[in-house]
Each structure stands twice: as structure tokens, then as C-alpha cells.
Amino acid sequence: METTSEVDNRHLSASKKKADKTKHTPPSRRMQYDDPSAVAKLKKTQIVRKKNAERAVPLFSHLPQYEQESIFSRGFQKDASELHPAVIKLGLQYASDVISGASSRCLSLLDTLALVIESFSLSEYLETRDYRRELDKYLRRNIQFLIDCRPLSISMGNCIRYIKSRISQLSPSIPEAENKSSLLKTIRNFREEKFERAEEMIAELGAERIRDGDTILTLGRSSCIEEIFTKAKNCGKDFHVIVLDARPRQEGLALCKNLIQMGVKTDYSSLYAASYYMRDVNIVLCGAEGLMSTGAVISGLGTACVALVAKEYHVPVMITSQTIKFSERGHLDAICFNEIGNPDELIGHEGSDWFMTGVHNEKKFANMLKENWKEMKNLKVLNLYYDLTPVEFIDAVITEIGIIPPSSVPVVLREYMSLS
């Protein structure tokens, strides 16, 4: 008869083998929403009731189409009683864009999953005493709700995979309270290492690259880049920042406001002015949604355009990114992976009349679009969130492990996977 220690050792050995096997498994094929069989299969797992898109955009029908109706107006097609209140709140914040940005979404996800794990109790499940199995099932339902609200980012997917791998390595012979405490500590350490300390290190490395008198150009708003500017300013460096912005989101306005409050010399303009400013720029700094194994960068719409102009003017382009945003996928364009936003933002339903300029007839047509564009059968409106910047347009990537060339992403992935 096996002793308890022998059973534990055998279990841990099996869990390690399973984790190692999963660790080196290539990423699964991304869901194609224009495949009827795949959509039918997906509907069986969805929590929120969804309807077929009425105005799918050609070339992007394989992506989840934006739905303007609220989550509660669409209703639930499955029992939502097991959804944690914090998960429902977070899903609504994702869907309404209250929480946006790759880092902010990840941090809120980790905090919410910690609440879910803390409140989970095995005593509610009488058919089994396997803490790992029931917790995994419970998390899967809650995560599916978040996916129904808004597609996960690359870093969010990496966070979820990490937590699930740690759940699978828990020992069934250890009391539930100890497993829970260990898991919560793991999440706290992961949050601190991959986001808080990583952002501090990126800020230090980035600030070192800024010299007195430099002119730095950036697009939109990135929390890492904002920390770099803050660190450089606190070090007493005198520099000039050019913030370019792209409609309809205009995220750069918030960065511009913070830079002015810090006393940094700031210019604010639209994306179209990139070539005008580039001749005076020393460094281009851009954030990232994710880095592919090819070294290409998925980032906010317009990043590829800015990088292209910078290459033409021989200005170095540096990307700031935590390694948690690295992906084993190897996309060649922004069509395979992207996210479709609210088309009304582009037309002007959200009060963005600032761009309605021109002669009277153009304004009249713009106002007509705001009211009736959905009735125009020969018009499709596409509001994409991201584009893909080729590796040849990028000079370096600032990460928490140092400043590396984009071609080193596969090396970091291999080392990261072996240590995780």
C-alpha cells in the first residue's frame, strides 16, 4: 500500500509532466467567427446571448463584431448564478470601455480573479473533493463571461494560462485553505513581478535613453511611456515631447494633460502631422498591445504609420513592453488578429463633432451619416483598434529584462517558458 508521501510525489511528478507538455504545446488556432461550425460550437460555451452580426465588414468577418446592446439587454443563455459579482462588474467595465489599455485590463483581471479564488469554497460541491478540478471549472465559466464582454488581450491570455498552470500543480492532499493561500500569494507575486516592478524597470531604462535637449515623439497613451517621462523629469532632464493622436479614441489627450502638469514642453497634434514633426525628433517611443514571435508589434492604430515615417527619416523607434505581452504567435498583418470597436465613435455619435469641418455640404452629409449610416446598404464602417508594425521598422524593445532587439523575442519566450 502506498504511503501519503508516495502518493503526493507521484501526483507532483505527473502534474509536472503535464505542465511541461502543456508548456511547449504550440498555441491553438484562433477562433474564426465566419466559420459556421466554429460559431455553433462557441455558442454552447457562451454565457451571454449573442446574435449574428448584421453589418459584418468584409475581410474582418472572422473577428468578433461589435455589439452596441448592453450585456443585460441581450440576456444570458446560461445560468449566471455562478458568476462572481466582481466578474460581472469587470465584464461590464470592459464592454463599456471604462477599463482600457493592456496593462490596466490585466491588473484588473488579476485582482478580480484573486477575489474569485478567495471566495470559492469546495463545500458547495458535494460530488467531488478535488479542489483543483472544481476551481478550474468555476474559473472557466467566469472567464468565459469576460470573453463574451470583450475579447481578451494577448497579455490577459498569458495571465490566465499562468494561473491555470499553477492550479494544476496544486496537491490534492493539502488542505483547501493552504492551497487557496498559496494560489493567492502566487497571483500577488506574479502581479508585482510582471507589472509593477517591470514597469519601474522599463521606466528606468527608458529614462536613461533620454538626454537633455531631446525631442521624443509618441502616439496615444501608454502607461510605461508615461512612467518613462515622469522618471526622466524627476531626474532633472530637459526634453520636449510631441504627442500624436488618432481619432476616434484620442487617448493622447490624457498624456498631454499629465505632461503639461509635470512641466514638460509638449506639442499635441494629429497623426497626419507625423512627417512634419519627424525631422526634429531624436527618438520615437511607442507602447504595445503585444509582441509576436517574429518581432512584429501589435499596437494602437497608427503605430505602423509613425514607425514607417520614422524609418524614412532615420529616427530610431523604441517599443516599451513587459515580457508578459510576448506571444508565440507569428502574425504577418493586422487582419488575423485585431479588435473591432464601436463604429458610431468613428461616425460621430459619441459627441466627437470636433472633426466635422469643411464646407456646409460636407457638414450636412456628416450629420446625415450620424443618423442614418446603418440604413445605407453600400456603406460599411470599420473602427479597428490595432495595427501591426513590421520588425524591420523597430530598432529596440525596452523590457524589464533590458533593451533588446525585436529579433530576440523568441529567445525571451523560450527562457520565460522554461522558468514559468
C-alpha positions in Angstrom: 0.0 0.0 0.0 1.3 3.4 -1.0 2.1 6.0 1.7 0.7 9.5 1.6 4.2 10.9 0.7 4.5 8.4 -2.2 1.0 9.4 -3.5 2.0 13.1 -3.3 5.3 12.5 -5.1 3.6 10.5 -7.8 1.0 13.2 -8.2 3.5 16.1 -8.3 5.6 14.2 -10.9 2.5 13.6 -13.1 1.5 17.3 -12.7 5.0 18.4 -13.7 5.0 16.2 -16.8 1.6 17.5 -17.7 2.7 21.1 -17.2 5.9 20.6 -19.2 3.8 19.0 -22.0 1.4 22.0 -22.0 4.2 24.4 -21.8 5.7 23.5 -25.1 2.4 23.0 -26.9 2.1 25.5 -29.8 -0.8 28.0 -29.4 -4.2 26.8 -30.7 -5.7 28.2 -33.8 -7.6 31.5 -33.1 -11.4 31.3 -33.3 -12.8 32.2 -36.8 -16.2 33.9 -36.4 -17.0 33.4 -40.1 -16.9 29.6 -39.7 -20.5 28.4 -39.1 -19.4 25.2 -37.4 -16.9 27.0 -35.1 -19.6 29.6 -34.2 -22.1 26.9 -33.4 -19.6 25.2 -31.1 -18.8 28.5 -29.4 -22.4 29.2 -28.7 -22.5 26.1 -26.5 -20.0 27.6 -24.1 -21.0 31.3 -24.2 -22.7 32.8 -21.1 -24.1 35.9 -22.8 -26.6 35.5 -25.5 -25.3 36.8 -28.8 -26.9 37.5 -32.2 -25.3 37.3 -35.6 -23.8 40.5 -36.9 -26.0 42.4 -39.3 -23.2 44.6 -40.8 -20.0 42.4 -40.9 -17.2 44.2 -42.5 -15.5 42.4 -45.5 -12.0 40.9 -44.7 -12.8 41.2 -41.0 -15.9 39.0 -40.6 -13.6 36.4 -38.9 -13.3 38.8 -35.9 -16.0 39.2 -33.2 -18.2 42.1 -34.4 -19.0 45.0 -32.1 -22.4 44.8 -30.5 -23.8 48.0 -29.1 -26.6 46.5 -26.9 -25.7 46.2 -23.2 -25.0 42.8 -21.7 -28.2 42.7 -19.7 -30.4 43.7 -22.6 -29.0 40.7 -24.6 -29.6 38.4 -21.6 -27.9 35.2 -20.5 -28.3 32.0 -22.4 -26.9 30.0 -19.5 -27.4 30.1 -15.7 -25.5 33.1 -14.5 -25.9 32.4 -10.8 -22.4 31.0 -10.5 -20.8 34.2 -11.9 -19.0 36.2 -9.2 -20.4 39.7 -8.7 -16.8 41.2 -9.2 -16.6 39.3 -12.6 -19.9 40.7 -13.8 -18.8 44.2 -12.8 -15.5 43.8 -14.5 -17.1 42.4 -17.7 -19.4 45.5 -17.9 -16.4 47.8 -17.4 -14.6 46.0 -20.3 -17.7 46.2 -22.5 -18.2 49.9 -21.9 -14.5 50.7 -22.2 -14.4 52.1 -18.7 -11.2 50.0 -18.2 -9.0 50.1 -21.3 -5.3 49.6 -22.1 -3.4 46.3 -22.0 -1.8 46.8 -18.5 -5.0 48.2 -16.9 -7.1 45.3 -18.2 -4.5 42.8 -17.0 -4.2 44.3 -13.5 -8.0 44.4 -13.0 -8.2 40.8 -14.3 -5.7 39.6 -11.8 -7.3 41.5 -8.9 -10.8 40.1 -9.8 -9.5 36.5 -10.2 -7.9 36.8 -6.8 -11.4 37.8 -5.4 -13.0 34.8 -7.2 -10.4 32.4 -5.8 -10.7 33.8 -2.3 -14.5 33.4 -2.2 -14.5 29.9 -3.8 -15.4 27.1 -1.4 -15.2 23.4 -2.1 -18.0 22.7 0.4 -20.6 23.8 -2.2 -19.6 20.9 -4.4 -20.6 17.6 -2.9 -19.9 15.3 -5.8 -16.2 15.7 -5.6 -13.5 16.8 -3.2 -11.0 17.8 -5.9 -10.2 21.5 -5.3 -8.2 21.9 -8.5 -10.9 20.5 -10.7 -13.8 22.4 -9.3 -11.9 25.7 -9.1 -10.8 25.3 -12.7 -14.4 24.7 -13.8 -15.6 27.7 -11.8 -12.9 30.0 -13.2 -13.6 28.8 -16.7 -17.3 30.0 -16.5 -16.3 33.4 -15.1 -13.5 33.8 -17.7 -15.9 32.9 -20.5 -18.2 35.8 -19.3 -15.3 38.2 -19.6 -14.6 36.9 -23.1 -18.2 37.4 -24.1 -18.0 41.0 -22.9 -14.7 41.8 -24.8 -12.0 39.6 -26.4 -9.0 39.0 -24.2 -5.7 40.7 -25.0 -2.5 38.8 -25.5 -1.2 39.6 -22.0 -4.6 38.7 -20.4 -4.4 35.3 -22.1 -0.9 34.8 -20.8 -2.0 35.7 -17.3 -4.9 33.2 -17.4 -2.7 30.4 -18.7 -0.2 31.0 -15.9 -2.8 30.9 -13.2 -4.4 27.7 -14.6 -0.9 26.1 -14.8 -0.4 26.9 -11.1 -3.8 25.4 -10.2 -3.0 22.2 -12.0 0.2 21.9 -9.9 -1.7 22.1 -6.5 -1.6 18.9 -4.4 -4.9 17.3 -3.6 -3.6 16.1 -0.3 -3.0 19.6 1.0 -6.0 21.3 2.8 -8.1 23.7 0.8 -7.2 26.7 2.9 -3.5 26.1 2.3 -4.0 25.7 -1.5 -6.0 28.8 -1.6 -3.4 30.8 0.4 -0.6 29.5 -1.9 -2.5 30.4 -5.0 -3.4 34.0 -3.8 0.3 34.5 -2.9 1.3 33.3 -6.4 -1.1 35.8 -8.0 0.3 38.7 -5.8 3.9 37.8 -6.7 3.0 37.5 -10.4 1.3 40.9 -10.4 4.2 42.5 -8.7 6.9 40.9 -10.8 5.3 41.2 -14.2 3.6 44.5 -13.9 4.7 46.8 -11.0 8.4 46.0 -10.9 8.5 45.5 -14.6 7.1 49.0 -15.3 9.6 50.5 -12.8 12.5 48.8 -14.6 11.2 49.9 -18.0 10.9 53.5 -16.7 14.5 53.5 -15.5 15.9 52.0 -18.7 13.8 54.4 -20.9 14.7 57.5 -18.9 18.4 56.7 -19.3 17.9 56.9 -23.1 16.6 60.5 -22.9 19.2 63.2 -22.9 18.9 66.9 -22.3 17.5 68.7 -25.3 16.0 65.5 -26.8 12.7 65.6 -28.7 10.6 62.5 -28.2 7.6 61.6 -30.3 4.9 59.2 -29.1 1.5 58.1 -30.2 -1.6 57.9 -28.0 -1.0 57.0 -24.4 1.0 54.2 -22.8 1.4 53.8 -19.0 5.0 52.6 -19.5 5.9 55.6 -21.6 4.2 58.0 -19.2 6.4 56.5 -16.4 9.5 57.0 -18.5 8.7 60.7 -19.0 7.9 61.0 -15.2 11.2 59.4 -14.3 13.2 61.5 -16.8 11.6 64.7 -15.5 12.3 63.7 -11.9 16.0 63.2 -12.8 16.1 66.9 -13.9 16.3 66.3 -17.6 15.1 68.9 -20.0 13.3 67.4 -23.0 10.5 68.0 -25.5 7.6 65.6 -26.1 5.4 65.5 -29.2 2.2 63.6 -28.6 0.4 62.5 -31.8 -3.2 61.3 -31.6 -5.6 59.3 -33.7 -9.4 59.5 -33.7 -11.8 58.4 -32.5 -10.3 57.4 -29.1 -7.9 60.4 -28.6 -6.0 58.7 -25.8 -3.1 61.0 -26.2 -5.1 63.9 -24.6 -4.7 62.4 -21.2 -1.0 62.0 -21.6 -0.7 65.6 -22.9 -2.5 66.9 -19.8 -0.2 65.0 -17.4 2.9 66.1 -19.3 1.8 69.8 -19.0 1.2 69.3 -15.3 4.7 67.9 -14.9 6.1 71.0 -16.7 7.3 69.1 -19.8 7.4 71.1 -23.1 4.7 69.4 -25.1 3.2 69.6 -28.6 -0.1 67.9 -29.4 -1.2 67.1 -32.9 -3.0 64.6 -35.1 -1.4 61.5 -36.7 -1.3 63.3 -40.0 1.4 65.6 -38.8 4.0 62.8 -38.3 6.1 63.7 -41.3 6.1 67.4 -40.3 7.5 66.8 -36.8 9.7 63.8 -37.6 12.6 65.9 -39.0 13.2 67.3 -35.5 12.7 64.1 -33.5 15.5 62.2 -31.8 13.6 59.1 -30.5 10.2 57.6 -31.2 8.6 55.8 -28.2 5.5 53.7 -28.7 3.6 51.3 -26.4 2.5 47.8 -27.4 -0.5 45.5 -27.1 1.6 42.5 -27.9 4.9 41.4 -29.5 4.8 38.4 -31.9 7.5 35.7 -32.1 8.5 37.3 -35.5 9.4 40.6 -33.6 6.4 42.4 -35.1 4.4 44.6 -32.8 0.7 44.9 -32.3 -0.2 48.3 -31.0 -2.7 51.1 -31.3 -3.9 52.1 -34.7 -1.4 54.4 -36.4 1.8 53.0 -34.8 2.9 51.3 -38.1 2.4 54.6 -39.9 4.6 56.5 -37.4 7.3 53.8 -37.5 7.3 53.9 -41.3 7.8 57.7 -41.3 10.5 57.4 -38.6 12.4 54.9 -40.7 12.2 57.2 -43.7 13.8 60.0 -41.6 16.3 57.6 -39.9 14.8 58.1 -36.4 15.2 55.2 -34.0 11.9 53.6 -33.0 11.8 52.0 -29.5 8.8 49.9 -28.2 8.1 49.6 -24.5 6.6 46.3 -23.4 6.6 43.9 -20.4 7.5 40.4 -21.3 4.0 39.2 -20.3 2.9 40.8 -23.6 5.1 38.5 -25.7 3.3 35.9 -27.8 4.4 32.7 -29.6 2.1 33.6 -32.4 3.6 34.9 -35.7 1.1 37.2 -37.4 2.2 38.9 -40.6 -0.6 41.5 -40.7 -3.3 43.2 -38.6 -6.1 41.2 -40.3 -5.5 37.8 -38.5 -5.6 39.4 -35.0 -7.5 42.6 -34.2 -10.4 44.0 -32.4 -13.4 45.9 -33.9 -14.7 48.9 -31.9 -17.9 50.9 -31.9 -18.5 52.2 -35.4 -20.6 55.1 -34.0 -17.4 56.5 -32.5 -16.0 56.9 -36.0 -19.1 58.4 -37.4 -19.6 60.8 -34.5 -22.4 59.5 -32.4 -20.3 59.9 -29.2 -20.2 63.7 -29.4 -16.9 63.9 -31.4 -18.1 66.7 -33.6 -14.6 68.3 -33.4 -13.7 66.6 -36.7 -16.8 67.8 -38.6 -15.1 70.6 -40.5 -15.3 71.7 -44.1 -17.9 73.3 -46.3 -21.6 73.3 -45.5 -22.5 70.4 -47.8 -19.9 68.2 -46.1 -21.2 69.0 -42.6 -24.7 68.3 -43.8 -23.6 64.9 -45.1 -21.7 64.1 -41.9 -24.8 64.9 -39.8 -26.9 62.6 -42.1 -24.3 59.8 -41.6 -24.6 60.2 -37.8 -28.3 59.4 -38.0 -28.7 57.1 -41.0 -25.5 55.3 -41.8 -26.8 51.9 -40.7 -29.6 52.2 -43.4 -27.0 52.7 -46.2 -26.5 49.2 -47.6 -23.5 50.2 -49.6 -21.6 51.6 -46.6 -19.6 49.7 -44.1 -17.9 51.4 -41.2 -14.7 49.8 -39.7 -13.3 51.0 -36.4 -10.1 48.9 -35.8 -8.2 49.2 -32.6 -4.8 47.9 -33.6 -2.3 47.6 -36.4 0.9 45.6 -36.9 4.3 47.2 -37.2 6.8 45.0 -39.1 10.0 44.0 -37.3 12.2 46.0 -39.8 10.6 49.3 -38.6 11.6 48.7 -35.0 15.1 49.3 -33.6 14.7 48.1 -30.0 12.3 46.9 -27.3 12.5 48.2 -23.8 11.6 45.4 -21.4 12.1 44.7 -17.7 15.0 42.4 -18.6 16.8 45.0 -20.6 16.8 46.7 -24.0 16.7 44.0 -26.6 16.3 43.9 -30.4 12.9 42.7 -31.6 14.5 39.6 -33.1 15.2 38.4 -29.6 11.6 37.9 -28.7 11.7 34.1 -29.4 14.7 33.8 -27.1 13.0 35.6 -24.3 9.9 33.4 -24.9 11.9 30.3 -24.7 13.7 31.3 -21.5 10.5 32.7 -20.0 8.6 29.5 -20.7 11.4 27.4 -19.2 11.3 29.4 -16.0 7.5 29.7 -15.6 
